[in-house]
């Protein structure tokens, strides 16, 4: 994981924690830790979310002043939301997963009527823009559902050399 990617990852977790998403998930039975890096612990309570990071790609390399240049990177990130039916809630697991996905879209972008609220600050470099690509659901068992949200975060990071 490069510095730009690590910085972005940290910024996403910071924005998630500042957004109130934990409380929304916890209100439906989620544990204290809701957002996981790559995989959750065995036996994790529903609902929860996993942040997956495919390989980033460098889109442009630019020279800067002195020995510092810049890389513009596209860093794909996928949020996997896992939900199950909840006692005393008439919604299906699919409806709960879709509701939680909508709340994530409000924070990071892609919601049709709400502008994203996340502020992503990198230790090294800048977050340029978040590009929402798609979201979709998939049934995982008789009572469980997952919703996947696909983004590309564009960042500009300094590099020596």
BELKAVEN-V62919 format. One record per run of one state. SS is the DSSP state (@ for helix, = for strand, . for the rest). FROM is the first residue (numbers start at 1). TO is the last residue. Records with the same first field share a line. If there is no record, write none. Layout:
SS->FROM-TO  FROM-TO
//
This chain:
.->1-2  20-20  27-34  38-47  53-56  64-67  85-92  109-125  140-143  161-161
@->3-19  21-26  93-108
=->35-37  48-52  57-63  68-84  126-139  144-160
//
